Amino acid sequence: MPGDDRPGDDAPGNDAPGDDRPDRLHQIRVQYDTGEDRLLLRLATVQRREFRIWITRRVLISLWPVLMKALEAQVGSEAAASGTVARRAVMAMQSEAAAQGADFATRYQEADLDPVLGTEPLLPVRLQWAHKADGGVSLVFHDKAGRVVPINLGGLLVHNLVRLVARVAERAQWGLDLALPSPDLPETTGGALH
């Protein structure tokens, strides 16, 4: 549901080479909180500012297709025109390449982080998005108190966020089919979740 208050260039994020903005994302952490039955998305910028967002099952059901569409947008027009199998194969290769270039081994550096919205994570009640031409996505999370967290994710960050969320959501045992890009995913034509 793109809207008038889409994130702009001042939103934390992006993974463009040479991006030296002070609010550029430095680290992302996704963890499952069993007591809250929620995923906690933590985003740290190079200036040591941190954004904390609760990802509920309901939010993830809305967010996942947005992220998948961003991944599909990264597939070249030739592969997209070649059909589902070619598109999935390219997405899988891109996902693997993004994972190879990411640093999943370094622990999240929590020391000296400034929680921008305070220590209580934002609990979204509304999500807005806009897909970018480069295969990235701009997200805006809104809570009921009017707090807003805008995030710009470049193509590589979308791939790696998808990988992190899928891995942690599996531990939550929410029964969601959050399949990573793979050339052998079955074709889906729609459905309902009850």
C-alpha positions as CSV (number, residue, x, y, z in Angstrom):
1,M,0.0,0.0,0.0
2,P,2.3,2.8,-1.1
3,G,1.3,6.1,0.3
4,D,2.1,9.8,0.4
5,D,4.6,9.4,3.2
6,R,6.9,7.0,1.5
7,P,10.4,6.8,2.9
8,G,12.8,9.2,1.2
9,D,16.6,9.4,1.0
10,D,16.7,10.3,4.7
11,A,15.5,6.8,5.7
12,P,18.1,4.4,7.0
13,G,19.3,1.8,4.6
14,N,20.7,1.3,1.2
15,D,23.6,-0.9,0.3
16,A,25.0,0.9,-2.7
17,P,28.8,0.8,-3.1
18,G,30.4,3.9,-1.8
19,D,27.3,5.0,0.1
20,D,28.8,7.0,2.9
21,R,25.7,8.6,4.3
22,P,25.8,8.7,8.2
23,D,22.4,6.8,8.4
24,R,23.5,4.0,6.2
25,L,22.7,0.6,7.7
26,H,25.6,-1.1,9.3
27,Q,24.1,-4.3,10.8
28,I,20.7,-6.1,10.8
29,R,19.7,-8.6,13.5
30,V,16.5,-10.7,13.5
31,Q,15.7,-12.7,16.6
32,Y,12.7,-14.5,17.9
33,D,11.3,-13.5,21.3
34,T,9.4,-16.5,22.7
35,G,7.7,-14.5,25.5
36,E,6.3,-12.0,23.0
37,D,5.9,-14.5,20.1
38,R,7.3,-11.9,17.8
39,L,10.4,-11.4,15.7
40,L,12.5,-8.5,16.8
41,L,14.1,-6.6,13.8
42,R,17.0,-4.5,14.9
43,L,18.7,-2.1,12.4
44,A,21.9,-0.4,13.4
45,T,23.3,2.5,11.3
46,V,27.0,3.4,10.9
47,Q,26.4,6.3,13.3
48,R,25.3,3.8,16.0
49,R,21.6,4.7,15.9
50,E,19.3,1.7,16.3
51,F,15.8,1.1,15.1
52,R,13.8,-1.7,16.8
53,I,10.7,-3.1,15.2
54,W,8.5,-6.0,16.3
55,I,7.5,-8.3,13.4
56,T,4.3,-10.1,14.3
57,R,3.0,-13.1,12.3
58,R,0.4,-10.7,10.8
59,V,3.0,-8.2,9.8
60,L,5.2,-10.9,8.3
61,I,2.3,-12.2,6.2
62,S,2.0,-8.7,4.7
63,L,5.7,-8.1,4.5
64,W,6.8,-11.3,2.8
65,P,5.1,-10.8,-0.6
66,V,6.5,-7.3,-0.7
67,L,10.1,-8.6,-0.2
68,M,9.5,-11.4,-2.8
69,K,8.3,-8.9,-5.4
70,A,11.4,-6.8,-4.8
71,L,13.5,-10.0,-5.4
72,E,11.6,-10.7,-8.6
73,A,12.2,-7.1,-9.8
74,Q,15.9,-7.8,-9.7
75,V,15.6,-10.5,-12.3
76,G,16.6,-9.3,-15.7
77,S,13.9,-8.9,-18.4
78,E,15.3,-11.8,-20.4
79,A,15.0,-14.2,-17.5
80,A,11.6,-12.9,-16.6
81,A,10.4,-13.3,-20.1
82,S,11.8,-16.9,-20.3
83,G,9.3,-18.1,-17.7
84,T,9.0,-19.2,-14.2
85,V,11.8,-21.7,-14.1
86,A,14.4,-19.2,-15.5
87,R,13.1,-16.5,-13.2
88,R,13.4,-18.7,-10.1
89,A,16.9,-19.9,-11.1
90,V,18.1,-16.3,-11.5
91,M,16.6,-15.3,-8.1
92,A,18.3,-18.3,-6.4
93,M,21.6,-17.4,-7.9
94,Q,21.2,-13.7,-6.9
95,S,20.2,-14.8,-3.4
96,E,23.3,-17.1,-3.1
97,A,25.6,-14.3,-4.4
98,A,24.1,-11.8,-1.9
99,A,24.6,-14.3,1.0
100,Q,28.2,-15.0,-0.1
101,G,29.0,-11.3,0.1
102,A,27.3,-10.8,3.4
103,D,28.9,-11.1,6.8
104,F,26.7,-13.4,8.8
105,A,29.5,-14.4,11.2
106,T,30.1,-11.0,12.9
107,R,28.0,-10.7,16.1
108,Y,25.6,-7.8,16.3
109,Q,27.4,-4.9,18.0
110,E,25.0,-3.8,20.7
111,A,27.4,-1.6,22.7
112,D,26.8,2.2,22.5
113,L,23.7,1.9,20.3
114,D,21.3,4.8,20.6
115,P,17.7,3.4,20.3
116,V,16.1,6.2,18.2
117,L,12.6,5.4,19.4
118,G,13.5,4.4,22.9
119,T,14.0,0.9,24.3
120,E,10.5,-0.3,23.5
121,P,10.4,-1.6,19.9
122,L,7.9,-0.2,17.4
123,L,4.8,-2.5,17.1
124,P,3.6,-1.8,13.6
125,V,-0.1,-1.6,12.9
126,R,0.4,-0.4,9.3
127,L,3.0,-1.1,6.7
128,Q,3.6,1.0,3.5
129,W,6.0,0.2,0.8
130,A,7.3,1.3,-2.6
131,H,9.3,-0.9,-4.8
132,K,12.4,0.8,-6.3
133,A,13.6,0.4,-9.9
134,D,16.9,-1.3,-8.7
135,G,15.0,-4.2,-7.0
136,G,15.2,-2.6,-3.6
137,V,12.2,-1.6,-1.5
138,S,11.3,1.4,0.7
139,L,9.3,0.3,3.8
140,V,7.5,2.5,6.3
141,F,6.4,0.9,9.6
142,H,3.7,2.8,11.6
143,D,2.6,2.2,15.2
144,K,-0.7,3.2,16.8
145,A,1.0,6.1,18.6
146,G,2.0,7.7,15.4
147,R,5.7,6.7,15.5
148,V,7.2,5.9,12.1
149,V,10.3,3.9,11.0
150,P,11.2,4.4,7.3
151,I,13.7,2.0,5.8
152,N,15.3,1.9,2.4
153,L,16.7,-1.5,1.4
154,G,18.9,-1.9,-1.7
155,G,18.8,-5.2,-3.6
156,L,21.5,-7.0,-1.6
157,L,19.9,-6.1,1.7
158,V,16.5,-7.4,0.5
159,H,18.1,-10.7,-0.2
160,N,19.9,-10.9,3.1
161,L,16.9,-9.7,5.1
162,V,14.8,-12.4,3.5
163,R,17.3,-15.0,4.4
164,L,17.5,-13.8,8.1
165,V,13.7,-13.5,8.5
166,A,13.0,-16.9,6.9
167,R,15.6,-18.6,9.2
168,V,14.3,-17.0,12.4
169,A,10.6,-17.3,11.5
170,E,11.1,-21.0,11.1
171,R,12.1,-21.2,14.8
172,A,8.9,-19.3,15.7
173,Q,6.9,-22.3,14.3
174,W,4.2,-20.0,12.9
175,G,3.4,-22.5,10.1
176,L,4.3,-20.0,7.3
177,D,5.8,-21.1,4.1
178,L,8.6,-18.6,3.7
179,A,10.6,-20.3,1.0
180,L,13.8,-18.8,-0.1
181,P,14.3,-18.3,-3.8
182,S,15.0,-21.7,-5.4
183,P,14.7,-22.9,-9.0
184,D,12.4,-25.8,-7.9
185,L,9.7,-23.8,-6.0
186,P,6.2,-24.9,-7.1
187,E,4.1,-22.4,-9.0
188,T,1.5,-20.7,-6.9
189,T,-1.7,-19.2,-8.2
190,G,-3.1,-17.8,-5.0
191,G,-4.8,-18.9,-1.9
192,A,-6.0,-17.9,1.5
193,L,-4.5,-18.0,5.0
194,H,-6.9,-18.7,7.8
